[in-house]
Amino acid sequence: MCALPIVLGHEVAGVIIEVGESESHTFGVGDRVAVACTGHPIEERNFQEAIGVGRDGGYAEYTVAPIKNLIHLPDSVSFANAAVATDSIATAYHALVSEDV
């Protein structure tokens, strides 16, 4: 599923330090974000793109996240709470949209 070694951690929140040239300007350097993998059924997920599964995850000093998975994070929400919340929300979301449920 992934090249080893890999740094784990799929519950991710942090600050953007760089934005790719081809990316949308919706997010910029210094923005506080959380990473959530929702928006399509789990059967259609590409796990090679998933943080902590197909690429280094949240326990790494730096990681790369697809811009489609970023959520702006208000200053009032801690990184720890955001990371846990996105995983909890994604678990419920995928249970609702999966075909086998």
C-alpha positions in Angstrom: 0.0 0.0 0.0 2.9 2.4 0.7 6.6 2.7 0.4 8.4 1.9 3.7 9.5 3.4 6.0 6.5 5.7 6.5 5.7 8.1 9.3 2.1 7.4 10.6 -0.6 9.8 11.6 -3.9 10.3 9.7 -5.4 12.8 12.1 -3.7 16.0 11.0 -4.0 19.7 11.7 -1.4 22.4 11.4 -0.2 25.5 9.6 0.5 25.8 5.8 4.1 26.6 5.2 4.1 26.3 1.4 1.4 26.1 -1.4 2.1 24.5 -4.7 2.1 26.7 -7.8 -0.8 24.9 -9.4 -3.0 25.0 -6.3 -6.0 27.2 -5.6 -5.4 30.5 -3.8 -8.2 29.6 -1.3 -5.4 28.6 1.1 -2.2 30.4 1.7 1.0 30.3 3.8 0.2 30.8 7.5 -3.3 29.5 7.3 -4.4 27.1 10.1 -5.9 24.0 8.6 -7.2 20.5 9.4 -7.1 17.6 6.9 -10.4 15.7 6.4 -10.8 12.9 3.8 -14.5 13.2 3.1 -16.4 14.1 0.0 -16.7 10.7 -1.7 -17.5 7.1 -0.7 -14.7 5.1 0.9 -14.9 2.6 -1.9 -13.7 5.3 -4.3 -10.8 6.6 -2.0 -7.3 6.4 -3.4 -5.4 5.3 -0.3 -2.1 6.0 -2.0 -2.9 9.7 -1.5 -4.0 9.3 2.1 -1.9 11.0 4.8 -0.3 8.4 7.1 -1.2 5.6 4.7 0.2 6.4 1.3 2.5 9.3 2.3 4.1 10.5 5.5 1.5 11.5 8.1 0.9 13.8 11.0 3.7 12.5 13.2 6.2 13.8 10.7 7.6 17.3 11.1 6.2 18.2 7.7 3.7 16.4 5.3 1.9 17.2 2.1 -1.9 17.2 1.9 -4.1 17.5 -1.2 -5.8 20.9 -1.2 -9.2 19.2 -1.7 -8.9 17.7 1.8 -8.1 21.0 3.7 -10.5 22.8 6.0 -9.8 26.3 7.3 -9.4 26.1 11.1 -10.6 29.0 13.3 -8.2 30.4 15.9 -10.7 29.2 18.6 -10.2 25.5 17.7 -6.9 23.9 18.9 -4.9 21.7 16.5 -5.5 18.7 18.8 -9.3 19.1 18.8 -9.4 19.7 15.1 -7.4 16.5 14.3 -9.5 14.3 16.5 -12.8 15.9 15.2 -11.9 15.4 11.6 -11.3 11.7 12.2 -14.5 11.3 14.2 -16.5 13.1 11.5 -14.9 11.1 8.7 -15.7 7.8 10.4 -19.4 8.7 10.7 -19.4 10.2 7.2 -18.0 7.0 5.6 -20.4 4.8 7.5 -23.3 6.8 6.1 -22.1 6.9 2.5 -20.6 3.4 2.1 -22.6 1.0 0.0 -22.4 -1.9 2.4 -24.3 -0.1 5.2 
